Amino acid sequence: MNHRARVIVVRCPAWPPPQAPGDADAAGPDARAFEPVARAVQEFCPRIEVLRPGICAFGVRGPSRYFGGEAELARKVAESVIRLGHDCGIGVADGMFAALLAARDAFGPAGRSGPAGRSGSAERSGQSGAQPEPVVIVPAGSTPAFLAPRSVTVLGAPELTELLVRLGVRTLGEFAALAAAEVETRFGPPGLLAHRLARGLDPRPLAVRPPLADVSVQAEFDPPAEQSEQVVFAAKALAEQMHAKLAASGLACVRVQIHVLCANGQEITRLWRHDGLLSELAVADRVRWQLDAWRTGRDADGGVPGDGGVPPEEVMDGGICLLRLDPDQVVRDLGRQLGLWGDAVVSDRVARAAIRIQAMLGHDAVRQLVLTGGRGPADRAMLVPFGEAAPPARPADQPWPGQIPSPAPATVYPAPRPAQVTDSAGVPVIVTGRGDVSADPARLSVGDGPPLAITAWTGPWPVTERWWDAVQACRKARFQLVTVEGSAWLAVVRDGGWFIEARYD
């Protein structure tokens, strides 16, 4: 799509955004849950593209003519998604970025207030009471005016937007008014891409001419592959080949079509977009999402639309005999600056090794830590399968009263170690319900270890957790202790006993 193409975006807020910019590759089970929505939208246009679980899009030009105009098309799409039990916002605009913001407005407070171009005459299907349709339509040619009053924070680049605000550039209109050459000189290629978005253009202009050589890649499986891990592993190798072919032509891929041919003759395709440029790992992740979604997805008739009514279980049980990757949209490759110490290269090696192990032992065989919310050190991390950094149930960016201050301890014990803390007379130190300490801690003994003199201490930090739950309610108080040999400890007093939760190395 060029920057003048009309785009419709379907956004379901039930799927939260990635926890950090550039983390759109972390989806996991959300991709499987989003598949019914994607199939419902696909009834209106066979060539939809999934940006990430929760957001999909397609070109408006053809479907709008068939369904009676953009407003009618958007209304029908909204009704179809709402019938599945999901709230959604529909945005129609010139270009993907403006359509994404319009879809967000359609569901958020800005959209509810009825901006210009909004389709608000209809009611939500299946709901009582008159509510406006969750649709925002930006008239053709009005994208710059639609974007101008918005904060630069919608660009999704925290470092860049923070700098812009410090420089006094607070809106997209003010940013777009700057000369492109000056923006590139001051902020580099990332700033230039953001500047194009602020002007209502695509972040990267599509290549005018397609590559001279065929850059699509494919792998055949004989016998057919029956496990997703085997296909995902092959997808990683195919993605490397595809990127090598594109690099030889000075191109990069922003949208890829994944084509799967099953042993029972079924062909299944899906478009995936990633304007941050699709890396090898990103392509492999999208193949996994697609296979898992087809494995578990089922429509009302028990089949996948367009597959002849064959249940997904039969599609997967028959095995996959061919996987093909087609770069559907390519852009001129501007190159990238590697880290001074080769961080990007090391990260790619780790990812490649992890995917190989997953292909041999299963997707859950390799796990990675994801930061989560909590007060204690053991509560602030969870293990998830590599490549599936799903949003944690307890967001880390929320306030957590009673959380231990930085720096975090280096060693966290899976189970707190029993300890004894005494005063200078050898009497155990106790903490009252009001948080008063009976005496200054003088000696610490961890487990069966010898008593160590305490040279410094701070606390207590009382914490009352889950007071509303009779089973999980807990009251505790934490201390930081430094012993004579230089070790620092995070201690907790709970139920009248002392325990060591972590150690500062």
C-alpha positions, -999 to 999 in steps of 0.1 A, spaced: 0 0 0 13 35 -8 6 64 14 -25 73 -6 -41 39 -3 -72 37 19 -68 12 48 -92 -2 73 -78 -14 106 -96 -37 131 -84 -33 166 -96 -55 195 -85 -40 229 -89 -74 246 -54 -81 232 -30 -58 251 -1 -42 232 35 -55 237 51 -45 269 79 -26 252 85 -10 218 97 -35 193 82 -64 213 54 -71 188 70 -105 182 59 -117 216 24 -131 213 21 -168 220 -14 -180 229 -29 -147 220 -24 -155 183 -45 -186 186 -73 -168 204 -73 -141 177 -77 -165 148 -115 -165 149 -115 -127 146 -91 -128 117 -113 -154 99 -143 -132 105 -126 -102 89 -113 -124 61 -149 -129 50 -149 -93 38 -115 -94 21 -94 -126 14 -61 -107 16 -60 -94 52 -28 -88 70 -22 -93 107 0 -67 123 0 -85 157 -27 -105 176 -55 -81 182 -49 -59 151 -55 -68 115 -60 -46 83 -68 -47 46 -72 -24 17 -106 -7 14 -108 1 -23 -123 -32 -36 -144 -43 -6 -159 -8 -1 -173 -9 -36 -188 -43 -31 -204 -36 3 -217 -1 -4 -190 23 7 -165 26 35 -190 34 63 -212 4 54 -181 -19 51 -168 -8 85 -202 -12 101 -205 -48 88 -170 -57 99 -177 -43 134 -209 -63 137 -191 -95 126 -164 -91 153 -189 -81 180 -209 -112 173 -179 -132 184 -181 -115 218 -151 -91 213 -152 -53 215 -134 -36 186 -125 -3 171 -126 3 133 -104 29 117 -104 40 80 -78 64 68 -51 71 42 -23 48 53 -17 23 81 -5 47 108 -35 70 106 -59 41 104 -44 25 135 -49 58 155 -84 61 141 -92 25 153 -78 34 187 -100 65 188 -130 45 178 -128 25 211 -113 52 234 -127 83 249 -116 104 219 -136 83 196 -166 82 219 -169 119 218 -176 118 180 -147 132 159 -153 143 124 -159 116 99 -172 91 126 -200 68 116 -223 72 146 -258 67 131 -261 30 137 -263 9 169 -241 -19 181 -254 -52 169 -266 -75 196 -266 -49 224 -295 -30 240 -295 8 240 -284 31 213 -246 33 211 -226 47 182 -208 22 160 -171 19 170 -160 34 137 -138 64 129 -134 74 92 -108 99 82 -118 115 49 -95 110 20 -68 137 20 -74 147 56 -48 125 72 -22 154 79 -50 174 97 -61 143 116 -26 137 129 -15 172 135 -29 178 170 -18 145 184 10 141 209 44 129 195 41 100 220 18 81 196 49 75 175 58 47 199 95 56 202 101 67 238 137 79 234 128 100 204 96 114 217 111 123 251 138 142 233 113 160 210 93 171 241 124 185 257 131 204 225 96 219 226 81 197 198 50 183 214 26 175 185 28 156 153 19 188 134 49 206 149 72 177 141 59 174 105 66 211 100 103 205 104 124 200 73 130 163 65 167 169 59 172 186 93 153 158 110 175 132 95 206 151 104 196 156 140 178 123 147 191 99 121 171 73 101 147 64 130 138 101 133 132 103 96 109 73 97 89 89 125 88 122 106 72 104 76 46 90 99 39 125 113 34 138 78 8 110 70 32 90 48 42 54 51 73 50 73 92 35 44 83 40 7 78 7 -10 103 -3 -37 92 10 -70 105 -20 -89 103 -56 -77 135 -75 -74 148 -89 -106 154 -124 -90 128 -145 -74 132 -139 -36 105 -164 -24 118 -195 -7 102 -228 1 109 -261 19 93 -295 12 87 -321 39 89 -358 30 74 -374 49 50 -346 58 58 -328 90 32 -334 118 48 -313 145 48 -275 144 83 -273 158 98 -290 128 81 -265 104 91 -235 126 127 -246 126 125 -248 88 109 -214 86 139 -199 104 163 -213 78 140 -202 50 138 -167 65 176 -165 65 177 -175 28 149 -150 20 168 -121 37 200 -130 20 182 -128 -14 167 -95 -5 200 -81 8 216 -89 -25 191 -66 -41 194 -39 -14 159 -46 -1 142 -55 32 108 -71 39 79 -54 58 51 -78 49 54 -115 42 29 -141 29 32 -175 46 19 -203 24 13 -238 38 4 -268 17 -9 -298 37 -7 -334 27 -45 -336 23 -43 -310 -4 -54 -280 16 -36 -247 10 -36 -220 37 -21 -185 34 -19 -154 56 -2 -120 53 18 -107 83 32 -72 86 59 -58 107 70 -22 98 100 -27 121 113 -50 93 107 -88 96 138 -105 111 144 -142 108 131 -148 143 100 -127 136 92 -147 106 96 -180 125 74 -167 153 46 -158 128 48 -192 113 43 -207 148 14 -184 155 -2 -193 122 1 -231 127 -11 -230 163 -41 -208 153 -51 -233 125 -46 -262 149 -70 -248 175 -93 -225 153 -127 -236 142 -156 -217 128 -193 -223 134 -194 -251 108 -163 -268 122 -140 -258 94 -118 -231 82 -134 -207 57 -122 -215 22 -108 -249 30 -137 -270 20 -150 -275 55 -121 -296 66 -116 -293 104 -82 -278 115 -74 -310 133 -75 -329 101 -54 -303 83 -27 -306 109 -30 -343 114 -24 -349 77 9 -331 80 25 -303 61 43 -311 29 54 -276 18 61 -242 34 67 -211 13 76 -176 22 68 -148 -2 80 -112 5 48 -94 -3 60 -59 3 96 -48 2 114 -15 9 148 -2 3 172 -15 29 188 15 48 211 -8 67 215 -10 105 241 -1 130 253 -31 151 261 -27 187 298 -17 195 304 -51 212 283 -72 187 252 -75 209 229 -80 179 251 -108 166 252 -126 199 214 -122 203 208 -138 169 231 -167 178 212 -173 210 178 -171 192 191 -196 165 203 -221 192 170 -218 211 149 -225 181 170 -255 172 165 -269 207 128 -262 205 126 -280 172 142 -311 188 126 -311 223 94 -291 220 84 -254 222 84 -254 260 119 -269 263 136 -234 262 123 -207 285 132 -171 292 126 -147 320 101 -119 317 99 -90 341 66 -89 360 51 -69 388 54 -78 425 69 -68 458 93 -95 466 123 -105 444 108 -139 436 75 -123 424 91 -101 398 101 -127 372 83 -155 354 94 -181 329 78 -183 294 87 -203 263 114 -186 242 97 -163 217 65 -160 237 70 -130 260 33 -129 268 21 -98 288 24 -107 325 -7 -110 347 10 -84 370 23 -55 349 58 -44 360 51 -7 353 23 -4 378 29 9 413 37 -18 439 37 -3 474 61 -21 496 83 -32 467 120 -35 476 141 -5 463 168 -8 437 192 -23 431 177 -57 429 195 -86 445 216 -108 423 207 -142 439 171 -150 447 165 -183 465 137 -205 451 126 -211 487 135 -186 515 163 -199 537 156 -201 575 178 -177 595 183 -164 630 189 -127 639 199 -118 674 208 -87 693 242 -81 711 230 -102 741 221 -132 719 183 -126 723 163 -131 691 151 -99 675 114 -96 670 92 -72 651 59 -61 665 26 -57 646 32 -19 645 66 -24 629 88 -17 660 121 -36 663 128 -51 698 165 -44 695 192 -36 669 202 -67 649 237 -77 658 243 -112 644 229 -132 615 230 -170 611 218 -184 578 206 -220 579 233 -240 598 260 -215 591 280 -197 619 268 -164 633 280 -134 614 283 -99 629 259 -74 613 278 -42 605 248 -23 589 211 -27 585 179 -9 574 143 -16 578 118 -28 586 95 -24 556 62 -38 566 40 -53 539 4 -66 541 -5 -87 511 -39 -100 500 -56 -90 532 -90 -97 515 -81 -134 510 -83 -155 541 -61 -182 526 -33 -161 510 -33 -132 534 2 -125 546 19 -99 568 57 -95 567 85 -71 572 117 -69 552 152 -59 562 185 -53 544 215 -66 564 252 -63 557 275 -88 575 311 -84 585 326 -104 556 310 -79 531 278 -99 522 245 -81 519 212 -100 525 175 -94 520 158 -108 551 121 -111 558 103 -116 591 71 -137 587 50 -155 613 76 -147 640 105 -163 620 134 -149 601 141 -160 565 166 -149 538 149 -142 505 179 -131 484 216 -121 485 233 -90 470 264 -102 453 
